[in-house]
Amino acid sequence: MKLAAEVKALEARIGHSFARPELLARAVTHSSMSSPTRSDNQRLEFLGDRVLGLVMAEALLAKDKAASEGQLAPRFNALVRKEACADVARDIGLGEALKLGRSEMMSGGRRKQALLGDAMEAVIAAVYLDAGFDAARDMVLRLWGDRVGRVEADARDPKTALQEWAQARGMPPPVYTEVKRSGPDHAPEFTICVALANGQQVQAVAGSKRQAEQAAAQELLAGLDAGK
């Protein structure tokens, strides 16, 4: 099976040559493009999440042999959460290779955090099924790069960090409002607005309220940092 040009380019960016290229093609196929003859990436996403978790658990244990479970847990969560997966996906241009239905394409699906994070997990599973755990681990550690090394600084989730930012300046906690819910019941999309008392606000879209809140908080924090 030949890879489409954009998927072939992705193969080069992740650093793995597939013996079974159909796995990578499936990993970048969103459910909006599935059909009786074309499988989507949902099952691969499920597997990739578990492979990523094992890779990061091993990496954290090796990095800090004295850390307690209580210290390791937030670091682990920071590395495997959907936001981290989406960041890596953006680094490798994964959105360019996604196969999306028309509605997802028109609504900016290639930039959506939930879709990018899910696809990144699916790519991890594709490499695992194609070449085994060692190959998947090598790819994950290469793509996550120095995120593992700086994880303590990133361990707080964006909502917590934004609340601490506001409190440090005498503001009340940020307010999160559901602006819109769209999509079918099995694949909803939530638009969440986060607002500060000083009037600054940002909206974000994700596949769950929690993910959308985290994404909105992250984007607002990035703007606050840029404005320093």
C-alpha positions as CSV (number, residue, x, y, z in Angstrom):
1,M,0.0,0.0,0.0
2,K,1.4,3.4,-1.0
3,L,1.3,6.3,1.4
4,A,-0.2,9.6,0.2
5,A,2.5,12.3,-0.1
6,E,1.6,14.1,3.1
7,V,1.6,10.9,5.1
8,K,4.9,9.8,3.5
9,A,6.3,13.2,4.6
10,L,5.0,12.5,8.1
11,E,6.8,9.1,8.1
12,A,10.1,11.0,7.6
13,R,9.3,13.5,10.3
14,I,8.6,10.9,13.0
15,G,11.7,9.0,12.0
16,H,10.2,5.6,11.3
17,S,9.9,3.7,8.0
18,F,6.8,1.6,8.1
19,A,6.9,-2.1,7.0
20,R,3.0,-1.8,7.1
21,P,2.3,1.7,5.9
22,E,-1.5,1.0,6.2
23,L,-1.0,1.4,9.9
24,L,0.2,5.0,9.6
25,A,-2.6,5.7,7.1
26,R,-5.1,4.5,9.6
27,A,-3.5,6.5,12.4
28,V,-4.2,9.8,10.6
29,T,-7.8,8.9,9.6
30,H,-10.4,10.7,11.7
31,S,-13.8,9.1,12.4
32,S,-15.4,11.7,10.1
33,M,-13.6,9.9,7.2
34,S,-14.3,6.3,8.2
35,S,-16.3,3.9,6.1
36,P,-16.9,0.2,5.7
37,T,-13.6,0.0,3.8
38,R,-11.7,2.6,5.7
39,S,-10.9,2.3,9.4
40,D,-10.4,5.3,11.6
41,N,-7.8,5.9,14.3
42,Q,-10.0,5.4,17.4
43,R,-8.8,1.9,18.3
44,L,-5.2,2.9,17.7
45,E,-5.6,5.9,19.9
46,F,-6.8,3.6,22.8
47,L,-3.6,1.5,22.4
48,G,-1.3,4.4,21.9
49,D,-2.4,6.1,25.1
50,R,-1.3,2.9,27.0
51,V,2.0,2.7,25.1
52,L,2.8,6.3,25.8
53,G,2.0,5.8,29.5
54,L,4.4,2.9,29.8
55,V,7.2,4.8,28.0
56,M,6.8,7.9,30.3
57,A,6.5,5.8,33.5
58,E,9.8,4.1,32.6
59,A,11.5,7.4,31.7
60,L,10.4,9.1,34.9
61,L,11.6,6.3,37.1
62,A,14.9,6.2,35.3
63,K,15.3,10.0,35.5
64,D,14.7,10.3,39.3
65,K,15.3,7.1,41.2
66,A,14.5,8.8,44.6
67,A,11.1,10.3,43.6
68,S,8.0,9.1,45.4
69,E,4.8,8.1,43.7
70,G,3.3,11.4,44.8
71,Q,6.1,13.3,43.1
72,L,6.0,11.1,39.9
73,A,2.2,11.3,39.4
74,P,1.9,15.0,38.4
75,R,5.0,14.7,36.2
76,F,3.5,11.7,34.5
77,N,0.2,13.5,33.9
78,A,1.9,16.5,32.5
79,L,3.7,14.3,29.9
80,V,0.8,12.1,28.8
81,R,-2.2,14.5,28.9
82,K,-3.9,15.4,25.6
83,E,-2.4,18.9,25.6
84,A,1.2,17.5,25.6
85,C,0.3,15.1,22.8
86,A,-1.2,17.9,20.8
87,D,1.9,20.0,21.3
88,V,4.1,17.2,19.9
89,A,1.7,16.8,17.0
90,R,2.1,20.4,16.1
91,D,5.9,20.1,16.3
92,I,5.8,17.4,13.6
93,G,3.1,18.9,11.5
94,L,0.7,16.0,12.1
95,G,-2.3,18.2,11.3
96,E,-1.2,18.4,7.7
97,A,-1.5,14.7,7.3
98,L,-4.9,14.2,8.9
99,K,-7.7,12.7,6.8
100,L,-10.8,14.6,7.8
101,G,-14.4,14.7,6.7
102,R,-15.7,18.0,5.1
103,S,-17.3,19.3,8.3
104,E,-14.2,18.7,10.3
105,M,-12.1,20.3,7.6
106,M,-14.3,23.4,7.4
107,S,-14.3,23.8,11.2
108,G,-10.5,23.9,11.5
109,G,-10.0,20.2,12.5
110,R,-6.3,20.2,11.6
111,R,-5.7,22.7,14.4
112,K,-8.0,21.2,17.1
113,Q,-6.2,20.1,20.2
114,A,-8.4,17.0,20.7
115,L,-7.9,15.7,17.2
116,L,-4.2,16.3,17.2
117,G,-3.7,14.7,20.6
118,D,-5.8,11.6,19.6
119,A,-3.9,11.3,16.3
120,M,-0.5,11.5,18.1
121,E,-1.5,8.6,20.3
122,A,-2.7,6.7,17.3
123,V,0.7,7.2,15.5
124,I,2.5,5.9,18.6
125,A,0.3,2.7,18.4
126,A,1.0,2.4,14.7
127,V,4.7,2.4,15.3
128,Y,4.3,-0.1,18.2
129,L,2.3,-2.5,16.0
130,D,4.6,-2.1,13.1
131,A,8.0,-2.6,14.9
132,G,7.4,-3.3,18.6
133,F,7.8,-1.5,21.9
134,D,11.5,-0.5,21.5
135,A,10.8,1.4,18.3
136,A,7.7,3.1,19.8
137,R,9.7,4.1,22.9
138,D,12.6,5.5,20.8
139,M,10.2,7.6,18.8
140,V,8.3,8.9,21.8
141,L,11.4,9.9,23.7
142,R,12.8,11.6,20.6
143,L,9.7,13.5,19.8
144,W,9.0,14.5,23.4
145,G,12.6,15.6,23.7
146,D,13.4,17.9,26.6
147,R,9.8,17.9,27.8
148,V,10.9,14.9,30.0
149,G,13.8,16.9,31.4
150,R,11.7,20.0,32.2
151,V,8.6,18.2,33.4
152,E,8.7,19.5,37.0
153,A,8.2,23.1,35.6
154,D,5.3,21.9,33.5
155,A,3.7,19.5,36.0
156,R,1.0,21.9,37.1
157,D,-2.0,21.8,34.8
158,P,-2.9,25.1,33.0
159,K,-6.1,25.7,35.0
160,T,-4.2,25.5,38.3
161,A,-1.4,27.7,36.9
162,L,-3.9,30.3,35.7
163,Q,-5.8,30.4,39.0
164,E,-2.5,30.9,40.8
165,W,-1.6,33.7,38.4
166,A,-4.9,35.5,39.1
167,Q,-4.7,35.0,42.9
168,A,-1.1,36.4,43.0
169,R,-2.5,39.6,41.5
170,G,-5.5,39.9,43.9
171,M,-8.0,38.7,41.3
172,P,-10.9,36.3,41.8
173,P,-10.5,32.8,40.2
174,P,-10.9,32.6,36.4
175,V,-14.5,31.9,35.2
176,Y,-15.1,29.1,32.7
177,T,-18.3,29.3,30.6
178,E,-19.5,26.7,28.0
179,V,-20.2,28.8,24.9
180,K,-21.3,26.0,22.6
181,R,-21.6,22.2,22.3
182,S,-21.7,20.7,18.8
183,G,-21.2,17.4,17.0
184,P,-22.8,14.0,17.5
185,D,-23.3,12.5,21.0
186,H,-20.4,10.0,20.4
187,A,-18.0,12.7,19.4
188,P,-19.1,16.0,21.0
189,E,-17.1,19.2,20.8
190,F,-17.2,21.8,23.5
191,T,-16.3,25.5,23.1
192,I,-15.3,27.0,26.5
193,C,-14.5,30.6,27.3
194,V,-12.2,31.4,30.2
195,A,-12.3,35.0,31.5
196,L,-10.3,37.0,34.0
197,A,-11.6,39.8,36.1
198,N,-9.4,42.2,34.1
199,G,-11.4,41.5,31.0
200,Q,-8.9,39.2,29.2
201,Q,-10.5,36.1,27.8
202,V,-9.9,33.2,25.4
203,Q,-12.0,30.5,23.8
204,A,-10.9,26.9,23.0
205,V,-12.5,23.9,21.5
206,A,-12.0,20.2,22.5
207,G,-13.7,16.9,22.8
208,S,-14.5,17.2,26.5
209,K,-15.3,20.1,28.8
210,R,-12.1,19.4,30.8
211,Q,-9.9,19.4,27.8
212,A,-11.5,22.6,26.4
213,E,-11.0,24.3,29.8
214,Q,-7.4,23.3,30.0
215,A,-6.8,24.4,26.4
216,A,-8.4,27.8,27.0
217,A,-6.4,28.2,30.2
218,Q,-3.2,27.3,28.4
219,E,-3.8,29.7,25.6
220,L,-4.6,32.5,28.0
221,L,-1.5,31.8,30.0
222,A,0.6,31.9,26.9
223,G,-0.8,35.4,26.1
224,L,-0.2,36.6,29.6
225,D,3.4,35.4,29.4
226,A,3.9,37.1,26.0
227,G,2.7,40.3,27.5
228,K,5.2,40.4,30.3
